Amino acid sequence: MSQSYNRGLIEDFGRWREFSAGMWAWIFHKFTGWVLIGYLFTHIAVLSTATANPDTYTATIRGLEGLTIVRIGEVGLLAVAVFHILNGVRLLFVDLGVGLESQDKSFYASLIVTAVIVLASVPTFMEGAF
């Protein structure tokens, strides 16, 4: 029978420094998945205004698009979606046995590609916001 040892809150809190790239990839993938689920429900709530009256839906969309915080949120949503997709493809290859030795490098590559795509998209998302 195994025994557990309570290391205390302070020691457990500092364990994040021991995480490898694989652990960070797992954490980010789970986080981005939950954010995408949250966005899905928000998206459905906004789309539900279209059934009552098309003018209400149009006014809702125009009102949201006029807010700078919504445009920044859209950039964040793009970052979340792109990372989740790229990391999912990376995990698919790992599950197939391709790139097992270079998981850290492929995780960092997915972060870099995500950053490049998001930074290249910022001008398009922010056009007309200010």
Backbone torsions as a table, in degrees:
resi	resn	phi	psi	omega
1	MET	NA	130.6	-177.2
2	SER	-87.1	151.4	177.6
3	GLN	-111.0	146.1	176.1
4	SER	-103.2	151.7	-178.6
5	TYR	-121.0	122.6	178.4
6	ASN	-81.7	109.8	-177.4
7	ARG	-84.1	-9.6	178.4
8	GLY	93.5	158.5	-175.9
9	LEU	-66.2	-39.5	-176.7
10	ILE	-63.8	-45.4	-178.7
11	GLU	-68.0	-39.6	178.8
12	ASP	-64.9	-36.2	-178.8
13	PHE	-64.5	-34.7	-177.9
14	GLY	-81.1	-2.8	-176.2
15	ARG	-69.8	-16.1	-178.6
16	TRP	-61.3	-24.6	179.0
17	ARG	-70.2	-19.4	-179.5
18	GLU	-86.8	-7.4	-175.8
19	PHE	-65.0	138.5	175.3
20	SER	-88.3	176.4	178.3
21	ALA	-61.6	-34.7	178.6
22	GLY	-63.7	-37.8	178.4
23	MET	-69.0	-41.0	177.6
24	TRP	-64.7	-38.8	177.6
25	ALA	-61.6	-41.6	179.0
26	TRP	-64.5	-45.2	-179.7
27	ILE	-62.6	-48.1	-179.9
28	PHE	-63.1	-38.4	-179.1
29	HIS	-65.8	-42.9	177.5
30	LYS	-65.4	-43.7	-179.9
31	PHE	-61.7	-47.5	-178.6
32	THR	-65.8	-32.8	176.2
33	GLY	-63.2	-43.6	178.6
34	TRP	-67.4	-36.9	177.2
35	VAL	-64.0	-41.5	178.9
36	LEU	-65.9	-36.3	175.6
37	ILE	-65.4	-42.6	177.1
38	GLY	-61.2	-41.8	178.0
39	TYR	-63.8	-38.9	-179.9
40	LEU	-57.7	-45.7	179.5
41	PHE	-67.1	-37.9	176.6
42	THR	-64.3	-42.3	179.5
43	HIS	-61.6	-42.7	178.1
44	ILE	-64.1	-38.9	179.0
45	ALA	-63.0	-41.6	179.3
46	VAL	-69.3	-41.7	179.5
47	LEU	-65.8	-25.5	-179.9
48	SER	-67.6	-18.2	176.8
49	THR	-72.8	-15.8	-179.2
50	ALA	-73.8	-23.9	-176.6
51	THR	-75.6	-32.2	-177.7
52	ALA	-72.1	-49.7	-175.2
53	ASN	-160.4	123.7	179.6
54	PRO	-58.5	-31.9	179.0
55	ASP	-67.3	-36.1	177.2
56	THR	-64.1	-42.9	178.9
57	TYR	-62.6	-46.4	179.6
58	THR	-61.2	-42.4	178.8
59	ALA	-65.6	-38.4	178.6
60	THR	-63.7	-47.3	-179.2
61	ILE	-64.0	-45.3	179.2
62	ARG	-62.9	-39.4	178.4
63	GLY	-65.2	-41.6	179.5
64	LEU	-69.3	-42.5	-179.1
65	GLU	-66.9	-21.9	178.4
66	GLY	-78.3	-10.6	-179.2
67	LEU	-91.6	128.0	179.8
68	THR	-63.3	-36.6	-179.2
69	ILE	-63.6	-32.5	177.4
70	VAL	-69.3	-40.2	178.2
71	ARG	-65.6	-39.4	175.6
72	ILE	-64.8	-39.9	176.1
73	GLY	-61.9	-35.3	177.2
74	GLU	-66.2	-37.6	175.7
75	VAL	-63.8	-42.6	176.9
76	GLY	-62.8	-40.3	177.3
77	LEU	-62.5	-40.7	176.4
78	LEU	-60.2	-45.3	-180.0
79	ALA	-60.8	-44.2	-179.8
80	VAL	-63.1	-47.0	-177.3
81	ALA	-65.6	-44.7	-178.2
82	VAL	-64.6	-45.2	179.3
83	PHE	-62.4	-43.1	-178.2
84	HIS	-61.9	-40.5	178.7
85	ILE	-66.3	-50.1	-177.6
86	LEU	-64.0	-41.0	179.1
87	ASN	-69.0	-34.6	176.0
88	GLY	-63.5	-40.9	176.7
89	VAL	-65.8	-40.7	177.4
90	ARG	-59.7	-44.6	179.0
91	LEU	-65.4	-35.4	176.8
92	LEU	-60.9	-46.4	178.2
93	PHE	-63.3	-40.5	178.6
94	VAL	-63.0	-42.7	178.3
95	ASP	-63.9	-29.5	177.5
96	LEU	-82.6	-4.6	178.1
97	GLY	90.5	8.5	179.7
98	VAL	-95.5	125.9	176.2
99	GLY	78.4	26.6	179.8
100	LEU	-63.5	-32.3	-177.6
101	GLU	-79.4	-18.3	-175.2
102	SER	-119.1	39.1	-179.4
103	GLN	-64.2	-40.1	179.5
104	ASP	-61.9	-45.9	-178.8
105	LYS	-63.9	-39.8	-179.6
106	SER	-70.1	-32.1	175.1
107	PHE	-65.2	-47.0	178.7
108	TYR	-63.9	-36.3	177.4
109	ALA	-64.4	-39.3	178.5
110	SER	-66.0	-35.1	175.9
111	LEU	-65.8	-42.1	-178.4
112	ILE	-68.0	-44.6	179.4
113	VAL	-63.7	-39.7	176.2
114	THR	-59.9	-46.1	-179.5
115	ALA	-62.1	-42.0	-179.5
116	VAL	-64.2	-44.8	-179.6
117	ILE	-64.1	-44.4	-178.2
118	VAL	-66.4	-45.8	-179.9
119	LEU	-63.7	-35.7	177.9
120	ALA	-69.9	-24.0	-177.1
121	SER	-91.4	-14.6	-176.2
122	VAL	-56.3	-46.4	-179.9
123	PRO	-58.9	-37.4	179.4
124	THR	-67.0	-42.6	-179.6
125	PHE	-69.8	-34.3	-175.7
126	MET	-90.4	-1.6	-178.8
127	GLU	-59.6	122.8	178.3
128	GLY	80.8	6.4	-177.5
129	ALA	-78.7	-29.1	-174.9
130	PHE	-107.7	NA	NA
